[in-house]
Amino acid sequence: MTTFSPITIQDKDLITSYIYHSESKDCELSFANLCSWHFMTESSFAIINHQLVIRFLHPEGFHEYFLPIGRENPLPAIKELEKQAAAENAPLIFRGILPELKDKLEAFYPHAFEYKSDRNYFDYIYKRQDLAELKGKNYQPKRNHVNKFRKAYEFNYVPLTAESVPECLQFEAEWCMKHGYIENENIRNERRALTFALHHFETLGLTGAIIRTEGKLAAFTFGAPISQETFGVHYEKADIHIDGIYSAVNQLFAANLPEQYIYLNREEDLGIPGLRQAKLSYHPTILLEKARAIKK
């Protein structure tokens, strides 16, 4: 059986050497996410036939995999994963199966997999330039929010650095308590992942920003590259009592990211109605449909 190693920060260069040069836009393939959510997913990896294979522990105790990533033919690596699943007496399951990956898998294994997708976990992907400029009729409401914020507040937009991490953690702790931290497991899990990411801000290669109004932190956001042309915006927190602050931090962050990033992945909505409405209101260029492929 192939030996898989837990993904740690020390594996960043190796893992990103495969992912950054792919055309992936999937937020789950952000190295920062792979590390930050390890406490839930037990993410691990192996190199099989010159291909990167990432796997996760399913809540029911078996493993599921991303399709092998690399320049070689993935079929030999997939066959190894078949043996791995058989040895574990478990189904062979691939996650993050985009429509083009489904076509590839079907070419290797016609009608051998059942595909299941969940709209709640589709990624929202936008053109960075669209969010930075907010041009056109579709973005008029967002421009209004940003302009209202700019007129109402004296603010300061600065990069998020390791020195500002304690301030961000304190702000986020207060945000959590206002939004049901004790009752809501999703918020508790997100705080754990966010805390890990911020404590390893520089090592993970994160990029972020802060907005202060009247000298106090009013919003922060940060994320990391997924590939050479796609940047993942993993967290965005703001004071909901400041009108237009979310629109402002969204626009300013997009405008200040390097132009090499054509796309911004702002992750899924988890089926939360308000979050879905907010993400749709920014008119995604791609609603990234992802499925699980379960071998029959």
RADA-V898523 format. One record per helix or strand of 3 or more residues. SS is the DSSP state (h for helix, s for strand). FROM is the first residue (numbers start at 1). TO is the last residue. If there is no record, write none. Layout:
BEGIN
SS&FROM&TO / SS&FROM&TO
END
This chain:
BEGIN
h&9&19 / h&27&29 / h&31&36 / h&38&41 / s&44&48 / s&51&57 / s&63&65 / h&75&87 / s&93&97 / h&99&108 / s&113&117 / h&119&121 / s&123&127 / h&128&133 / h&137&152 / s&155&159 / h&162&178 / h&185&199 / s&207&213 / s&216&225 / s&230&238 / h&245&256 / s&263&265 / h&273&280 / s&286&288 / s&291&295
END
